[in-house]
Amino acid sequence: MRKRIKYSLHAEKRMIERGISEEQIKQILEGPDFVKSEGSKRRAEKAIDERKIRIVYIEEENYIKIVTVF
């Protein structure tokens, strides 16, 4: 089962500022190049169109919460 993705207000603002789409976030979650756990948070990154995009997220039981993107 695929989990819903929720975005923090901070993440939504950063996505707009940095031109990062929801589709790119999904691509990172589905096939990251790198993942590192930092407590309850995970940092994932993926090179998309010659650009390295990183996300920080928390995986809950029923959804994934995107904390920030850069």
MDTraj code that builds the backbone (N, CA, C; nanometers):
import mdtraj as md
import numpy as np

residues = "MET ARG LYS ARG ILE LYS TYR SER LEU HIS ALA GLU LYS ARG MET ILE GLU ARG GLY ILE SER GLU GLU GLN ILE LYS GLN ILE LEU GLU GLY PRO ASP PHE VAL LYS SER GLU GLY SER LYS ARG ARG ALA GLU LYS ALA ILE ASP GLU ARG LYS ILE ARG ILE VAL TYR ILE GLU GLU GLU ASN TYR ILE LYS ILE VAL THR VAL PHE".split()
xyz = np.array([
    [0.0842, -0.1198, 0.0000],
    [0.0000, 0.0000, 0.0000],
    [0.0881, 0.1252, 0.0000],
    [0.0547, 0.2170, -0.0828],
    [0.1290, 0.3422, -0.0925],
    [0.0751, 0.4413, 0.0110],
    [0.1644, 0.5020, 0.0853],
    [0.1235, 0.5972, 0.1883],
    [0.0980, 0.7345, 0.1279],
    [0.0066, 0.8072, 0.1920],
    [-0.0182, 0.9458, 0.1521],
    [0.1036, 1.0295, 0.1884],
    [0.1221, 1.1370, 0.1164],
    [0.2314, 1.2292, 0.1449],
    [0.1707, 1.3595, 0.1940],
    [0.2172, 1.4034, 0.3113],
    [0.1766, 1.5327, 0.3663],
    [0.2995, 1.6224, 0.3683],
    [0.2767, 1.7519, 0.3525],
    [0.3859, 1.8484, 0.3480],
    [0.3712, 1.9491, 0.4614],
    [0.4815, 1.9759, 0.5310],
    [0.4790, 2.0838, 0.6292],
    [0.4696, 2.2158, 0.5530],
    [0.4241, 2.3190, 0.6199],
    [0.4179, 2.4515, 0.5581],
    [0.5578, 2.4944, 0.5129],
    [0.6568, 2.4655, 0.5960],
    [0.7957, 2.4976, 0.5619],
    [0.8361, 2.4283, 0.4313],
    [0.8047, 2.2990, 0.4187],
    [0.8401, 2.2243, 0.2970],
    [0.7700, 2.2825, 0.1749],
    [0.6428, 2.3175, 0.1899],
    [0.5691, 2.3760, 0.0772],
    [0.6342, 2.5061, 0.0305],
    [0.6746, 2.5896, 0.1259],
    [0.7407, 2.7156, 0.0909],
    [0.8723, 2.6906, 0.0184],
    [0.9512, 2.5957, 0.0690],
    [1.0806, 2.5653, 0.0071],
    [1.0629, 2.5062, -0.1326],
    [0.9596, 2.4255, -0.1519],
    [0.9333, 2.3689, -0.2844],
    [0.9064, 2.4802, -0.3853],
    [0.8273, 2.5786, -0.3446],
    [0.7969, 2.6912, -0.4332],
    [0.9239, 2.7717, -0.4611],
    [0.9988, 2.8053, -0.3547],
    [1.1214, 2.8845, -0.3699],
    [1.2236, 2.8172, -0.4601],
    [1.2310, 2.6841, -0.4505],
    [1.3365, 2.6101, -0.5203],
    [1.2888, 2.5387, -0.6458],
    [1.1626, 2.5565, -0.6801],
    [1.1104, 2.4963, -0.8023],
    [1.1097, 2.3445, -0.7999],
    [1.0745, 2.2871, -0.6860],
    [1.0697, 2.1414, -0.6699],
    [0.9239, 2.0981, -0.6706],
    [0.8914, 2.0010, -0.7543],
    [0.7524, 1.9580, -0.7703],
    [0.7179, 1.8386, -0.6810],
    [0.5877, 1.8158, -0.6636],
    [0.5417, 1.6983, -0.5897],
    [0.5848, 1.5712, -0.6615],
    [0.5859, 1.5737, -0.7935],
    [0.6298, 1.4561, -0.8707],
    [0.7761, 1.4232, -0.8407],
    [0.8598, 1.5251, -0.8279],
    [1.0005, 1.5011, -0.7937],
    [1.0135, 1.4423, -0.6535],
    [0.9317, 1.4900, -0.5602],
    [0.9326, 1.4346, -0.4244],
    [0.8970, 1.2865, -0.4297],
    [0.7944, 1.2515, -0.5062],
    [0.7546, 1.1109, -0.5204],
    [0.8676, 1.0277, -0.5806],
    [0.9370, 1.0820, -0.6798],
    [1.0497, 1.0104, -0.7411],
    [1.1588, 0.9811, -0.6386],
    [1.1855, 1.0776, -0.5524],
    [1.2884, 1.0594, -0.4496],
    [1.2457, 0.9516, -0.3511],
    [1.1207, 0.9563, -0.3066],
    [1.0721, 0.8570, -0.2110],
    [1.0708, 0.7163, -0.2708],
    [1.0374, 0.7049, -0.3979],
    [1.0263, 0.5741, -0.4624],
    [1.1612, 0.5144, -0.5020],
    [1.2612, 0.5985, -0.5254],
    [1.3908, 0.5455, -0.5683],
    [1.5052, 0.6377, -0.5362],
    [1.5325, 0.6591, -0.4086],
    [1.6399, 0.7514, -0.3718],
    [1.7775, 0.6960, -0.4089],
    [1.8707, 0.7862, -0.4347],
    [2.0102, 0.7471, -0.4558],
    [2.0787, 0.7231, -0.3215],
    [2.0284, 0.7876, -0.2172],
    [2.0909, 0.7819, -0.0850],
    [1.9849, 0.8097, 0.0206],
    [1.9900, 0.7359, 0.1326],
    [1.9010, 0.7613, 0.2468],
    [1.9837, 0.7515, 0.3740],
    [1.9623, 0.8457, 0.4649],
    [2.0295, 0.8431, 0.5944],
    [1.9260, 0.8696, 0.7023],
    [1.9251, 0.7848, 0.8052],
    [1.8347, 0.8052, 0.9185],
    [1.9012, 0.8965, 1.0193],
    [1.8229, 0.9905, 1.0710],
    [1.8702, 1.0848, 1.1727],
    [1.7640, 1.0894, 1.2812],
    [1.7678, 0.9945, 1.3747],
    [1.6621, 0.9832, 1.4747],
    [1.5353, 0.9353, 1.4070],
    [1.4253, 1.0052, 1.4286],
    [1.2987, 0.9671, 1.3649],
    [1.2885, 1.0201, 1.2220],
    [1.3813, 1.1061, 1.1843],
    [1.3785, 1.1655, 1.0500],
    [1.4703, 1.0887, 0.9557],
    [1.4346, 1.0943, 0.8287],
    [1.5191, 1.0368, 0.7243],
    [1.5508, 1.1455, 0.6232],
    [1.6734, 1.1414, 0.5745],
    [1.7138, 1.2335, 0.4684],
    [1.7394, 1.1503, 0.3434],
    [1.6719, 1.1852, 0.2360],
    [1.6891, 1.1131, 0.1101],
    [1.7292, 1.2121, 0.0024],
    [1.8067, 1.1622, -0.0925],
    [1.8455, 1.2491, -0.2032],
    [1.8465, 1.1708, -0.3332],
    [1.8294, 1.2442, -0.4409],
    [1.8285, 1.1841, -0.5742],
    [1.8676, 1.2905, -0.6756],
    [1.9454, 1.2500, -0.7740],
    [1.9790, 1.3388, -0.8852],
    [1.8677, 1.3280, -0.9886],
    [1.8025, 1.4406, -1.0151],
    [1.6942, 1.4469, -1.1136],
    [1.7282, 1.5591, -1.2110],
    [1.7373, 1.5247, -1.3380],
    [1.7703, 1.6240, -1.4414],
    [1.8966, 1.7024, -1.4058],
    [2.0016, 1.6308, -1.3685],
    [2.1322, 1.6897, -1.3359],
    [2.1283, 1.7817, -1.2138],
    [2.0276, 1.7644, -1.1307],
    [2.0131, 1.8458, -1.0094],
    [1.9940, 1.7514, -0.8915],
    [2.0732, 1.7678, -0.7870],
    [2.0585, 1.6841, -0.6685],
    [1.9553, 1.7484, -0.5761],
    [1.8490, 1.6744, -0.5481],
    [1.7425, 1.7240, -0.4608],
    [1.7422, 1.6392, -0.3348],
    [1.7325, 1.7053, -0.2216],
    [1.7306, 1.6365, -0.0922],
    [1.6001, 1.6674, -0.0207],
    [1.5486, 1.5670, 0.0498],
    [1.4299, 1.5872, 0.1320],
    [1.4555, 1.5316, 0.2708],
    [1.3909, 1.5894, 0.3691],
    [1.3898, 1.5361, 0.5048],
    [1.2455, 1.5017, 0.5336],
    [1.2229, 1.3784, 0.5816],
    [1.0857, 1.3341, 0.6049],
    [1.0768, 1.2428, 0.7260],
    [0.9546, 1.2278, 0.7741],
    [0.9235, 1.1365, 0.8837],
    [0.8200, 1.0386, 0.8310],
    [0.8469, 0.9100, 0.8470],
    [0.7524, 0.8088, 0.8011],
    [0.6647, 0.7659, 0.9182],
    [0.5376, 0.8015, 0.9096],
    [0.4390, 0.7634, 1.0102],
    [0.3694, 0.6358, 0.9641],
    [0.2819, 0.5823, 1.0472],
    [0.2140, 0.4574, 1.0132],
    [0.1300, 0.4694, 0.8866],
    [0.0573, 0.5813, 0.8720],
    [-0.0365, 0.5960, 0.7606],
    [0.0043, 0.6979, 0.6548],
    [0.1111, 0.7704, 0.6779],
    [0.1518, 0.8735, 0.5824],
    [0.2995, 0.9068, 0.5986],
    [0.3511, 0.9800, 0.5023],
    [0.4877, 1.0309, 0.5068],
    [0.4789, 1.1826, 0.5149],
    [0.5452, 1.2408, 0.6142],
    [0.5445, 1.3859, 0.6343],
    [0.6756, 1.4437, 0.5825],
    [0.6668, 1.5288, 0.4806],
    [0.7847, 1.5965, 0.4270],
    [0.8110, 1.7185, 0.5143],
    [0.9287, 1.7231, 0.5756],
    [0.9644, 1.8307, 0.6681],
    [1.0261, 1.9484, 0.5932],
    [1.1215, 1.9190, 0.5036],
    [1.1853, 2.0238, 0.4244],
    [1.2435, 1.9642, 0.2972],
    [1.2747, 2.0502, 0.2035],
    [1.3375, 2.0093, 0.0771],
    [1.4468, 2.1098, 0.0426],
    [1.5550, 2.0596, -0.0183],
    [1.6635, 2.1492, -0.0592],
    [1.7465, 2.0838, -0.1659],
])
top = md.Topology()
chain = top.add_chain()
for i, resn in enumerate(residues, 1):
    res = top.add_residue(resn, chain, resSeq=i)
    for name in ("N", "CA", "C"):
        top.add_atom(name, md.element.get_by_symbol(name[0]), res)
traj = md.Trajectory(xyz[None], top)
